[in-house]
């Protein structure tokens, strides 16, 4: 009997010691675009799959069937624990996220990967200290593909063709640019675009090319005007609830960080570049008239962009005490380095 009791105690002790090695943490994740959108299925789910595999199944992610808030409320939803992990686009909340708008300014690189990696480097080097993601734990930042013009009315050959046109934007720099170019701009989340165009509330949208297919707008949009490198972008922050982060083991925190940062920026950028190509092919199949912006139009837009750029530089200084001109200069230098493969 004594021997049996000792064996039982030994077995229990062994189980207690082994338990932490097999302990599993499940984090909830959500996305305000559809499950089929690459942002959900490739960027978020891909991140989760990589972390889960690297952890040997110790960390798991559960994608919620429904996002717990309207898209602009995502930061608060994560901060308040409605979901553990999600993302926000800075343009939906420009008063809260001033500095990330640097990655949305005209004059960025040719691809989402270039922009995302360069922005990631500049964020951690120069912007993170300002605390714009205070309240959550930031894992990474990235951008969507070059922003372009799409409409249902007419080709855009000069800015006169855009005057007064009702354009849906995501806010931020896209909205500022639309107004600077003479359009009648308003802000609505991306998933509402089909209804806005089909009802005539909007005449056009500013989007990366992938969105025309992702949001099934190819049956509505008739004209696309493409600019080299786009004339705006949208920047994203990807983060985890601060309390959940604090309760994770150091090894698990290290894994999340490893697959965040530049790794996540490249994943998101490459994915967006791929779906932009798919979007371009889809528009061609749908008979959308696709025009490359002529040099005169590009020059006009570059001129109109200057006050928008200067306004951001002013905001960076007045609202965040950050030297915006210096940050923008370094960002553009970083864009060149990334484009050169550095």
C-alpha positions as CSV (number, residue, x, y, z in Angstrom):
1,X,0.0,0.0,0.0
2,X,2.8,2.4,0.9
3,X,4.6,1.6,-2.4
4,X,1.4,2.2,-4.3
5,X,0.8,5.5,-2.6
6,X,4.4,6.6,-3.4
7,X,3.9,5.6,-7.0
8,X,0.6,7.6,-7.2
9,X,2.3,10.7,-5.7
10,X,5.2,10.4,-8.1
11,X,2.8,10.2,-11.0
12,X,0.9,13.3,-9.8
13,X,4.1,15.2,-9.3
14,X,5.1,14.3,-12.8
15,X,1.8,15.5,-14.3
16,X,2.1,18.8,-12.4
17,X,5.6,19.3,-13.7
18,X,4.6,18.4,-17.3
19,X,1.5,20.6,-17.3
20,X,3.1,23.9,-18.2
21,X,4.9,22.3,-21.2
22,X,1.6,21.3,-22.6
23,X,-0.5,24.3,-21.5
24,X,-2.3,25.9,-24.4
25,X,-3.3,29.5,-24.8
26,X,-6.1,30.4,-27.2
27,X,-6.3,34.0,-28.4
28,X,-9.4,35.4,-30.2
29,X,-8.8,37.2,-33.5
30,X,-11.2,39.1,-35.7
31,X,-11.3,41.1,-39.0
32,X,-13.8,43.6,-40.2
33,X,-13.5,42.5,-43.8
34,X,-14.9,39.2,-45.1
35,X,-13.3,35.8,-44.3
36,X,-12.5,35.5,-48.0
37,X,-10.6,38.8,-48.1
38,X,-6.8,38.2,-48.2
39,X,-6.4,40.5,-45.1
40,X,-8.3,37.9,-43.1
41,X,-7.4,34.7,-44.8
42,X,-3.7,35.4,-45.7
43,X,-2.4,38.1,-43.5
44,X,-4.2,37.5,-40.1
45,X,-4.8,33.7,-40.5
46,X,-1.3,33.3,-42.0
47,X,0.2,35.1,-39.0
48,X,-1.8,32.9,-36.6
49,X,-0.8,29.7,-38.4
50,X,2.9,30.6,-38.4
51,X,2.8,31.3,-34.6
52,X,0.8,28.2,-33.8
53,X,3.2,26.0,-35.8
54,X,6.3,27.6,-34.3
55,X,4.9,27.1,-30.8
56,X,4.2,23.5,-31.3
57,X,0.5,24.2,-30.8
58,X,1.0,25.9,-27.5
59,X,-0.4,29.2,-29.0
60,X,-3.7,29.0,-30.9
61,X,-5.8,31.6,-32.6
62,X,-9.6,31.5,-32.9
63,X,-11.1,33.7,-35.6
64,X,-14.4,35.1,-34.4
65,X,-17.3,34.6,-36.9
66,X,-18.3,38.3,-36.5
67,X,-16.2,41.4,-35.7
68,X,-17.3,42.8,-32.4
69,X,-17.4,46.5,-33.5
70,X,-17.7,48.8,-36.4
71,X,-14.3,49.1,-38.2
72,X,-13.4,52.5,-36.6
73,X,-14.0,51.0,-33.2
74,X,-11.5,48.2,-33.5
75,X,-8.8,49.8,-31.4
76,X,-11.2,50.2,-28.5
77,X,-12.6,46.6,-29.0
78,X,-9.1,45.2,-28.5
79,X,-8.2,47.5,-25.7
80,X,-11.4,46.7,-23.8
81,X,-11.0,42.9,-24.4
82,X,-13.9,42.3,-26.8
83,X,-11.3,40.5,-29.0
84,X,-7.7,39.7,-28.3
85,X,-6.0,40.4,-31.6
86,X,-7.0,42.6,-34.6
87,X,-6.0,45.6,-36.7
88,X,-7.1,49.1,-37.5
89,X,-6.5,51.4,-40.5
90,X,-5.2,54.8,-39.3
91,X,-7.3,56.6,-41.9
92,X,-10.5,55.6,-40.1
93,X,-9.4,57.3,-36.9
94,X,-7.0,60.1,-38.0
95,X,-7.5,62.1,-34.8
96,X,-6.1,59.2,-32.8
97,X,-3.5,58.0,-35.3
98,X,-1.7,61.1,-36.7
99,X,1.8,59.8,-37.3
100,X,0.9,56.6,-39.2
101,X,-0.5,58.9,-41.9
102,X,3.0,59.5,-43.1
103,X,2.8,56.1,-45.0
104,X,-0.4,57.3,-46.7
105,X,1.1,60.5,-48.2
106,X,1.6,60.7,-52.0
107,X,5.1,59.9,-53.2
108,X,5.5,56.5,-51.7
109,X,7.0,53.4,-53.5
110,X,5.7,51.3,-56.3
111,X,4.4,48.3,-54.3
112,X,2.7,47.4,-51.1
113,X,5.8,45.4,-50.0
114,X,8.2,48.3,-50.5
115,X,5.8,50.7,-48.6
116,X,5.0,48.2,-45.8
117,X,8.6,47.3,-45.0
118,X,9.9,50.9,-45.2
119,X,7.0,52.1,-43.0
120,X,7.6,49.3,-40.5
121,X,11.3,50.4,-40.2
122,X,10.4,54.1,-39.8
123,X,7.7,53.4,-37.3
124,X,9.8,51.4,-34.9
125,X,12.8,53.8,-35.3
126,X,11.0,57.2,-35.1
127,X,7.3,57.0,-34.4
128,X,6.6,54.2,-31.8
129,X,7.9,56.3,-28.9
130,X,5.0,58.8,-29.5
131,X,2.6,56.2,-28.0
132,X,-0.1,56.3,-30.6
133,X,-0.9,52.7,-29.9
134,X,-0.9,53.1,-26.1
135,X,-3.5,50.9,-24.5
136,X,-2.8,47.9,-26.7
137,X,0.5,46.1,-27.5
138,X,1.5,46.8,-31.1
139,X,2.8,43.8,-33.1
140,X,3.3,45.3,-36.5
141,X,2.4,47.9,-39.1
142,X,1.9,47.7,-42.9
143,X,0.2,49.4,-45.8
144,X,-2.2,48.4,-48.6
145,X,-1.3,48.6,-52.2
146,X,-1.0,51.9,-54.2
147,X,-4.2,53.8,-54.0
148,X,-6.0,54.5,-57.3
149,X,-9.1,56.2,-58.8
150,X,-12.2,54.3,-59.9
151,X,-15.6,55.7,-61.0
152,X,-18.9,55.0,-62.8
153,X,-19.1,58.3,-64.8
154,X,-16.1,59.1,-67.1
155,X,-12.4,58.7,-67.7
156,X,-10.2,61.0,-65.6
157,X,-7.9,62.7,-68.0
158,X,-7.6,66.0,-66.2
159,X,-8.6,67.2,-62.7
160,X,-11.6,69.0,-64.4
161,X,-13.0,65.5,-65.0
162,X,-13.0,64.8,-61.2
163,X,-14.6,68.1,-60.1
164,X,-17.6,67.6,-57.9
165,X,-17.6,63.8,-58.3
166,X,-18.9,62.1,-55.1
167,X,-16.0,59.9,-54.0
168,X,-16.0,57.4,-51.1
169,X,-12.7,57.3,-49.3
170,X,-11.5,55.7,-46.1
171,X,-10.6,59.0,-44.6
172,X,-7.2,60.3,-43.6
173,X,-4.9,61.2,-46.5
174,X,-7.3,59.7,-49.1
175,X,-10.0,62.1,-48.0
176,X,-7.7,65.1,-47.9
177,X,-6.4,64.3,-51.4
178,X,-9.9,63.9,-52.8
179,X,-10.9,67.3,-51.4
180,X,-7.6,68.8,-52.7
181,X,-8.3,67.5,-56.2
182,X,-11.8,69.0,-56.2
183,X,-14.0,66.0,-55.6
184,X,-16.9,65.9,-53.2
185,X,-15.3,63.4,-50.7
186,X,-16.9,61.5,-47.8
187,X,-15.8,58.7,-45.5
188,X,-17.3,55.3,-45.2
189,X,-15.8,51.9,-44.3
190,X,-14.7,49.8,-47.3
191,X,-17.4,47.0,-47.0
192,X,-20.1,49.6,-47.6
193,X,-18.7,50.6,-51.1
194,X,-21.0,48.3,-53.2
195,X,-24.1,49.8,-51.7
196,X,-22.8,53.3,-52.1
197,X,-21.9,52.8,-55.8
198,X,-25.0,50.8,-56.7
199,X,-27.3,53.3,-55.1
200,X,-25.6,56.3,-56.7
201,X,-24.7,57.8,-53.4
202,X,-21.1,57.6,-54.6
203,X,-19.8,58.2,-58.1
204,X,-16.4,56.7,-57.4
205,X,-14.0,55.2,-54.9
206,X,-10.4,55.6,-54.0
207,X,-9.0,52.1,-53.4
208,X,-6.1,49.8,-54.2
209,X,-6.8,47.6,-57.3
210,X,-7.6,44.5,-55.3
211,X,-10.6,46.2,-53.6
212,X,-12.6,46.3,-56.9
213,X,-12.7,42.5,-56.9
214,X,-12.7,41.9,-53.2
215,X,-15.8,44.1,-52.7
216,X,-17.4,42.9,-55.9
217,X,-17.3,46.4,-57.5
218,X,-16.2,45.2,-61.0
219,X,-19.8,45.1,-62.1
220,X,-20.3,48.7,-61.1
221,X,-17.0,50.5,-61.8
222,X,-16.5,51.6,-65.4
223,X,-13.3,53.6,-65.3
224,X,-10.0,53.2,-63.6
225,X,-7.2,55.7,-63.5
226,X,-3.8,54.3,-62.3
227,X,-0.9,56.3,-61.0
228,X,2.7,55.1,-60.7
229,X,3.0,54.1,-57.1
230,X,-0.6,55.4,-56.5
231,X,-1.4,58.8,-55.1
232,X,-2.2,57.8,-51.6
233,X,-2.1,54.6,-49.4
234,X,-3.6,53.4,-46.1
235,X,-1.6,52.3,-43.1
236,X,-2.5,49.6,-40.7
237,X,-1.6,48.7,-37.1
238,X,-1.9,45.1,-35.9
239,X,-2.1,44.6,-32.1
240,X,-3.0,42.5,-29.1
241,X,-4.9,43.3,-25.9
242,X,-2.3,44.6,-23.4
243,X,-3.5,42.4,-20.5
244,X,-3.4,39.3,-22.6
245,X,0.1,40.2,-23.8
246,X,1.2,40.7,-20.2
247,X,0.0,37.2,-19.2
248,X,1.9,35.4,-21.9
249,X,5.1,33.6,-21.2
250,X,8.2,35.4,-22.4
251,X,8.8,32.6,-25.0
252,X,5.3,33.2,-26.4
253,X,5.8,37.0,-26.5
254,X,9.0,36.4,-28.4
255,X,7.2,34.3,-30.9
256,X,4.5,36.9,-31.5
257,X,7.2,39.6,-31.9
258,X,9.2,37.4,-34.3
259,X,6.3,36.9,-36.7
260,X,5.2,40.5,-36.3
261,X,7.5,43.5,-37.2
262,X,9.2,43.3,-40.6
263,X,8.1,39.7,-41.1
264,X,4.4,40.7,-40.9
265,X,5.1,43.8,-43.1
266,X,6.5,41.6,-45.9
267,X,3.7,39.0,-45.5
268,X,1.1,41.8,-45.8
269,X,2.9,43.6,-48.6
270,X,3.4,40.6,-50.8
271,X,-0.1,39.5,-50.3
272,X,-1.5,42.9,-51.3
273,X,0.7,43.1,-54.4
274,X,-0.6,39.7,-55.4
275,X,-4.2,40.6,-55.0
276,X,-3.6,43.9,-56.7
277,X,-2.5,42.0,-59.8
278,X,-5.6,39.7,-59.5
279,X,-7.7,42.8,-59.2
280,X,-6.2,44.3,-62.4
281,X,-6.9,41.1,-64.3
282,X,-10.4,41.0,-62.9
283,X,-11.1,44.5,-64.1
284,X,-9.9,43.7,-67.6
285,X,-12.2,40.7,-67.7
286,X,-15.1,42.8,-66.5
287,X,-14.5,45.4,-69.3
288,X,-13.4,48.2,-67.0
289,X,-11.6,50.9,-69.0
290,X,-8.2,51.2,-67.4
291,X,-6.1,54.3,-68.2
292,X,-2.6,55.1,-67.0
293,X,-2.6,58.7,-65.7
294,X,-1.0,61.0,-68.2
295,X,2.1,63.0,-67.2
296,X,0.2,66.3,-67.1
297,X,-2.4,64.8,-64.6
298,X,0.4,63.3,-62.5
299,X,2.0,66.7,-62.3
300,X,-1.3,68.4,-61.4
301,X,-1.8,65.9,-58.6
302,X,1.7,66.3,-57.3
303,X,1.1,70.0,-57.1
304,X,-2.2,69.7,-55.3
305,X,-0.6,67.2,-52.8
306,X,1.9,69.7,-51.4
307,X,-0.6,71.4,-49.0
308,X,-1.7,68.0,-47.8
309,X,1.9,67.0,-47.1
310,X,2.6,70.2,-45.3
311,X,-0.6,69.8,-43.2
312,X,0.6,66.4,-42.0
313,X,4.1,67.8,-41.1
314,X,2.4,70.6,-39.1
315,X,0.1,68.1,-37.3
316,X,3.1,65.9,-36.5
317,X,4.8,68.8,-34.7
318,X,1.8,70.4,-33.1
319,X,0.0,67.2,-32.0
320,X,2.8,64.8,-31.3
321,X,5.9,67.0,-31.0
322,X,7.6,65.0,-33.8
323,X,9.6,66.5,-36.6
324,X,7.4,65.5,-39.5
325,X,9.7,66.9,-42.2
326,X,12.6,64.8,-40.9
327,X,10.4,61.6,-40.6
328,X,9.1,62.0,-44.2
329,X,12.6,62.5,-45.5
330,X,13.8,59.4,-43.7
331,X,10.7,57.4,-44.9
332,X,11.4,58.3,-48.5
333,X,15.1,57.4,-48.2
334,X,14.0,54.1,-46.6
335,X,11.6,53.5,-49.5
336,X,14.6,53.7,-51.9
337,X,16.7,51.3,-49.8
338,X,13.9,48.7,-49.7
339,X,13.3,49.1,-53.4
340,X,17.0,48.4,-54.0
341,X,16.7,45.2,-51.9
342,X,18.4,46.5,-48.8
